[in-house]
């Protein structure tokens, strides 16, 4: 898509070209099921209408609305935009899978880090209170991970008892 940007609309200024390309790109993105040629016709029709009511989006387009070169270049650009968005949509499952993998990797690395750090005072205090509350024998906790897992186990175990009235 970026290669074609350098080859089209050479008679427009950099700002005009950027504004027009951004508008056309958004136009294509918002209507993924509509044919590109119909989109271009709709765009040109809209611009003619806004020009007639003296409120054009792009004042510089007055000279280009009937120009066949402009139409061809706009169509080429819109086709490239459609290819880009179709490709991006086809890559979505891969991107989601990659995000999920990265999420699992971060969780794993967080647990590895926790397994090497001593438990915090809060964890030890909370574990001690749970043991006292449920009359359990305290274990010697060696890491944050072990403390977290033990606290979770106690809570889940006694949550079931409270839930079922055991």
C-alpha positions as CSV (number, residue, x, y, z in Angstrom):
1,X,0.0,0.0,0.0
2,X,2.9,2.4,0.8
3,X,4.5,1.8,-2.6
4,X,1.4,2.8,-4.5
5,X,1.2,6.0,-2.4
6,X,4.4,7.2,-4.0
7,X,3.1,6.6,-7.5
8,X,-0.3,8.2,-7.3
9,X,-1.7,11.7,-7.0
10,X,1.6,13.3,-8.0
11,X,0.0,16.6,-8.9
12,X,-1.3,17.1,-5.3
13,X,0.6,18.6,-2.5
14,X,1.8,16.4,0.3
15,X,-0.9,17.6,2.7
16,X,-3.7,17.2,0.1
17,X,-2.4,13.7,-0.9
18,X,-2.3,12.7,2.8
19,X,-5.8,14.0,3.5
20,X,-7.3,12.3,0.5
21,X,-5.5,9.0,1.0
22,X,-6.6,8.9,4.7
23,X,-10.2,9.6,3.7
24,X,-10.2,7.0,1.0
25,X,-8.6,4.4,3.4
26,X,-11.2,5.0,6.0
27,X,-13.9,4.8,3.3
28,X,-12.7,1.4,2.3
29,X,-12.2,0.2,5.9
30,X,-15.8,1.2,6.9
31,X,-17.4,-0.8,4.0
32,X,-15.5,-4.1,3.7
33,X,-18.3,-5.9,1.8
34,X,-18.9,-3.3,-0.9
35,X,-17.1,-3.5,-4.3
36,X,-14.2,-1.0,-4.6
37,X,-15.5,0.5,-7.8
38,X,-18.9,1.2,-6.2
39,X,-17.2,2.8,-3.3
40,X,-15.2,5.0,-5.6
41,X,-18.4,6.0,-7.5
42,X,-20.1,6.7,-4.1
43,X,-17.1,8.8,-3.0
44,X,-17.1,10.8,-6.2
45,X,-20.9,11.3,-6.1
46,X,-20.6,12.6,-2.5
47,X,-17.9,15.0,-3.5
48,X,-19.9,16.3,-6.4
49,X,-22.9,16.8,-4.1
50,X,-20.8,18.7,-1.5
51,X,-19.3,20.8,-4.2
52,X,-22.8,21.7,-5.5
53,X,-23.8,22.9,-2.0
54,X,-20.5,24.8,-1.6
55,X,-19.2,22.7,1.2
56,X,-16.6,20.3,-0.3
57,X,-14.5,18.0,1.8
58,X,-11.6,18.6,-0.5
59,X,-11.6,21.9,-2.3
60,X,-8.7,20.9,-4.5
61,X,-10.8,18.1,-6.1
62,X,-12.9,20.5,-8.2
63,X,-10.5,20.0,-11.1
64,X,-10.2,16.2,-10.6
65,X,-13.7,15.0,-10.3
66,X,-14.1,14.3,-14.0
67,X,-10.4,13.4,-14.6
68,X,-9.9,9.8,-15.7
69,X,-6.3,9.6,-14.4
70,X,-7.5,10.7,-11.0
71,X,-10.2,8.1,-11.1
72,X,-7.8,5.3,-12.1
73,X,-5.3,6.3,-9.4
74,X,-8.0,6.5,-6.7
75,X,-9.3,3.1,-7.8
76,X,-5.8,1.6,-7.6
77,X,-5.3,3.0,-4.2
78,X,-8.6,1.8,-2.9
79,X,-7.9,-1.7,-4.3
80,X,-4.6,-1.7,-2.4
81,X,-6.4,-0.6,0.7
82,X,-8.9,-3.5,0.3
83,X,-6.0,-6.0,-0.1
84,X,-4.3,-4.6,3.0
85,X,-7.5,-4.9,5.1
86,X,-8.3,-8.3,3.8
87,X,-4.8,-9.5,4.6
88,X,-5.0,-8.0,8.0
89,X,-8.3,-9.7,8.6
90,X,-6.9,-13.0,7.5
91,X,-4.0,-12.6,9.9
92,X,-6.3,-11.9,12.9
93,X,-6.4,-15.6,14.1
94,X,-2.7,-15.7,14.1
95,X,-2.4,-12.5,15.9
96,X,-4.8,-13.6,18.6
97,X,-3.0,-16.9,19.0
98,X,0.3,-15.0,19.4
99,X,-1.3,-12.7,22.0
100,X,-2.6,-15.8,23.9
101,X,0.8,-17.4,23.8
102,X,2.5,-14.2,25.1
103,X,-0.1,-14.0,27.9
104,X,0.7,-17.6,28.9
105,X,4.4,-17.0,28.7
106,X,4.1,-13.9,30.9
107,X,2.1,-15.9,33.5
108,X,4.7,-18.7,33.5
109,X,7.6,-16.3,33.9
110,X,5.7,-14.5,36.7
111,X,5.3,-17.9,38.5
112,X,9.0,-18.7,38.0
113,X,9.9,-15.4,39.5
114,X,7.6,-15.9,42.4
115,X,9.0,-19.4,43.1
116,X,12.4,-17.8,43.7
117,X,11.3,-15.1,46.0
118,X,10.5,-15.6,49.8
119,X,6.9,-15.1,50.8
120,X,5.8,-11.6,51.9
121,X,4.9,-10.7,55.4
122,X,1.3,-10.2,54.3
123,X,1.2,-13.7,52.8
124,X,2.7,-15.3,55.9
125,X,0.3,-13.3,58.2
126,X,-2.8,-14.3,56.1
127,X,-1.7,-17.9,55.9
128,X,-1.2,-18.0,59.7
129,X,-4.7,-16.5,60.2
130,X,-6.3,-19.1,57.9
131,X,-4.5,-21.9,59.7
132,X,-5.7,-20.6,63.0
133,X,-9.3,-20.1,61.8
134,X,-9.6,-23.6,60.3
135,X,-7.4,-25.4,62.9
136,X,-4.8,-26.5,60.3
137,X,-1.2,-27.3,60.9
138,X,1.1,-24.7,59.5
139,X,3.7,-25.6,56.9
140,X,7.0,-23.9,56.3
141,X,6.4,-21.8,53.2
142,X,9.5,-21.2,51.1
143,X,8.3,-19.0,48.2
144,X,5.6,-16.5,47.2
145,X,4.3,-19.1,44.8
146,X,4.0,-21.8,47.4
147,X,2.3,-19.4,49.8
148,X,-0.1,-18.3,47.1
149,X,-1.0,-21.8,46.2
150,X,-1.4,-23.0,49.8
151,X,-3.6,-20.0,50.6
152,X,-5.7,-20.7,47.5
153,X,-6.0,-24.3,48.4
154,X,-7.2,-23.6,51.9
155,X,-9.7,-21.0,50.7
156,X,-11.2,-23.3,48.0
157,X,-11.3,-26.2,50.3
158,X,-13.2,-24.4,53.1
159,X,-15.3,-22.5,50.6
160,X,-16.8,-25.8,49.4
161,X,-17.5,-26.8,53.0
162,X,-19.3,-23.5,53.7
163,X,-21.2,-23.7,50.5
164,X,-22.4,-27.3,51.0
165,X,-22.8,-27.0,54.8
166,X,-20.3,-29.8,55.5
